[in-house]
Amino acid sequence: MRVKDKVAIVTGGAGAIGREISKLLAIEGAKVVVADLNVEEAKKVVDEINASGHEALAVDLDITKVDKAKQLVEVTLDNFGQIDILVNVAGGSTGPSIKTKIDFFAQSDKERGEEIVNLNLLGTLNCARAVINHMIERHTGKIVSISSTSGTIGMLKGVEYSAAKAGIIGFTRALAKEVAPYGINVNCISPGIVGTPRVLAMVAKERIEEWAKGIKLGRLAKPEEIASVVLFLVSDESSYITGQNIIVDGGLSLGPAGY
Ligand SMILES: NC(=O)c1ccc[n+]([C@@H]2O[C@H](COP(=O)([O-])OP(=O)(O)OC[C@H]3O[C@@H](n4cnc5c(N)ncnc54)[C@H](O)[C@@H]3O)[C@@H](O)[C@H]2O)c1
């Protein structure tokens, strides 16, 4: 087992990618706090983990609220006594936290920018800030955040989202420098396009096929292919990696065909 007896928090743990991360960390020996705005879905993930003989707890979380992030840490410590791992997954360019609609920048307004940055960037900072002093005191910890290739190559109709996800990469590098003396590793992962139910429902089949042609491996990612990289980054196998952005995009960002 690669994270035996560790305690892990997964924000957005009820979502498509978050649930695969939660389940994998539990199978690999961690006690997992599945934290999500949608606590009913989080409970279903916990039931599934418990049914397979592993330990988990569902917690109601809104990452945009500082008090909720603090409560998450308190509840985790009350139940499991320590926090070894924080995986920041909650985010997105649509979904329950976002009221404005996805559109070209020319059609967008300040409200769109605030919502997207507040959820994807400031929400991630809120959760990291809530756990960091505990990790510093214990001289150990792993923080992994989910950025996106939109943060490095940009996403059409995703100017605010791309800016927020690029912010996660900067946050990762800077925090890694600050907390390295305390034995804390801070990294992020940039998935390309993941074939989650939300993506598959939002995008026409022909468009998905078009996207797949631009991906060197010729297909979208599976959520499990992101989860396995998270597991690597929170396990001892990656003990000498910090401040890095691991791109998991099937070659999406490698440039044009034939070059
Ligand atoms: N799906 C993709 O193609 C893709 C690609 C790159 C990066 N990502 C990133 O991966 C992460 C997970 O994406 P997903 O595809 O699993 O999305 P998802 O919508 O399936 O899951 C997101 C989860 O976050 C929760 N959430 C939303 N707002 C929240 C808040 N304020 N507080 C707490 N929880 C909240 C939702 O309830 C949901 O369970 C996101 O950060 C997304 O930006 C996704």
Ligand as a Chemical Component Dictionary entry (heavy atoms), coordinates in Angstrom:
data_LIG
# 
_chem_comp.id                   LIG 
_chem_comp.type                 NON-POLYMER 
_chem_comp.pdbx_formal_charge   0 
_chem_comp.three_letter_code    LIG 
# 
loop_
_chem_comp_atom.comp_id 
_chem_comp_atom.atom_id 
_chem_comp_atom.alt_atom_id 
_chem_comp_atom.type_symbol 
_chem_comp_atom.charge 
_chem_comp_atom.model_Cartn_x 
_chem_comp_atom.model_Cartn_y 
_chem_comp_atom.model_Cartn_z 
_chem_comp_atom.pdbx_ordinal 
LIG N1  N1  N 0  -12.833 17.442 -16.926 1  
LIG C1  C1  C 0  -11.787 17.951 -17.536 2  
LIG O1  O1  O 0  -11.617 17.806 -18.762 3  
LIG C2  C2  C 0  -10.747 18.711 -16.764 4  
LIG C3  C3  C 0  -9.563  19.074 -17.406 5  
LIG C4  C4  C 0  -8.597  19.779 -16.718 6  
LIG C5  C5  C 0  -8.816  20.113 -15.403 7  
LIG N2  N2  N 1  -9.994  19.774 -14.799 8  
LIG C6  C6  C 0  -10.173 20.184 -13.398 9  
LIG O2  O2  O 0  -10.344 19.023 -12.620 10 
LIG C7  C7  C 0  -11.151 19.313 -11.493 11 
LIG C8  C8  C 0  -12.296 18.314 -11.389 12 
LIG O3  O3  O 0  -13.047 18.362 -12.569 13 
LIG P1  P1  P 0  -14.191 17.312 -12.922 14 
LIG O4  O4  O 0  -14.167 17.186 -14.388 15 
LIG O5  O5  O -1 -14.086 16.116 -12.047 16 
LIG O6  O6  O 0  -15.475 18.177 -12.537 17 
LIG P2  P2  P 0  -16.804 17.769 -11.755 18 
LIG O7  O7  O 0  -17.746 18.900 -12.025 19 
LIG O8  O8  O 0  -17.227 16.383 -12.070 20 
LIG O9  O9  O 0  -16.332 17.809 -10.248 21 
LIG C9  C9  C 0  -16.140 19.000 -9.545  22 
LIG C10 C10 C 0  -16.613 18.781 -8.126  23 
LIG O10 O10 O 0  -16.323 19.980 -7.373  24 
LIG C11 C11 C 0  -17.468 20.269 -6.580  25 
LIG N3  N3  N 0  -17.507 21.710 -6.295  26 
LIG C12 C12 C 0  -17.878 22.700 -7.131  27 
LIG N4  N4  N 0  -17.785 23.877 -6.494  28 
LIG C13 C13 C 0  -17.345 23.610 -5.241  29 
LIG C14 C14 C 0  -17.051 24.412 -4.123  30 
LIG N5  N5  N 0  -17.228 25.751 -4.147  31 
LIG N6  N6  N 0  -16.603 23.812 -2.997  32 
LIG C15 C15 C 0  -16.444 22.473 -2.953  33 
LIG N7  N7  N 0  -16.721 21.655 -3.974  34 
LIG C16 C16 C 0  -17.164 22.226 -5.109  35 
LIG C17 C17 C 0  -18.660 19.815 -7.389  36 
LIG O11 O11 O 0  -19.800 19.589 -6.574  37 
LIG C18 C18 C 0  -18.113 18.532 -8.034  38 
LIG O12 O12 O 0  -18.374 17.409 -7.228  39 
LIG C19 C19 C 0  -11.588 20.774 -11.657 40 
LIG O13 O13 O 0  -10.728 21.602 -10.914 41 
LIG C20 C20 C 0  -11.402 21.022 -13.138 42 
LIG O14 O14 O 0  -11.180 22.381 -13.411 43 
LIG C21 C21 C 0  -10.959 19.075 -15.450 44 
# 
loop_
_chem_comp_bond.comp_id 
_chem_comp_bond.atom_id_1 
_chem_comp_bond.atom_id_2 
_chem_comp_bond.value_order 
_chem_comp_bond.pdbx_ordinal 
LIG N1  C1  SING 1  
LIG C1  O1  DOUB 2  
LIG C1  C2  SING 3  
LIG C2  C3  SING 4  
LIG C2  C21 DOUB 5  
LIG C3  C4  DOUB 6  
LIG C4  C5  SING 7  
LIG C5  N2  DOUB 8  
LIG N2  C6  SING 9  
LIG N2  C21 SING 10 
LIG C6  O2  SING 11 
LIG C6  C20 SING 12 
LIG O2  C7  SING 13 
LIG C7  C8  SING 14 
LIG C7  C19 SING 15 
LIG C8  O3  SING 16 
LIG O3  P1  SING 17 
LIG P1  O4  DOUB 18 
LIG P1  O5  SING 19 
LIG P1  O6  SING 20 
LIG O6  P2  SING 21 
LIG P2  O7  DOUB 22 
LIG P2  O8  SING 23 
LIG P2  O9  SING 24 
LIG O9  C9  SING 25 
LIG C9  C10 SING 26 
LIG C10 O10 SING 27 
LIG C10 C18 SING 28 
LIG O10 C11 SING 29 
LIG C11 N3  SING 30 
LIG C11 C17 SING 31 
LIG N3  C12 SING 32 
LIG N3  C16 SING 33 
LIG C12 N4  DOUB 34 
LIG N4  C13 SING 35 
LIG C13 C14 SING 36 
LIG C13 C16 DOUB 37 
LIG C14 N5  SING 38 
LIG C14 N6  DOUB 39 
LIG N6  C15 SING 40 
LIG C15 N7  DOUB 41 
LIG N7  C16 SING 42 
LIG C17 O11 SING 43 
LIG C17 C18 SING 44 
LIG C18 O12 SING 45 
LIG C19 O13 SING 46 
LIG C19 C20 SING 47 
LIG C20 O14 SING 48 
# 
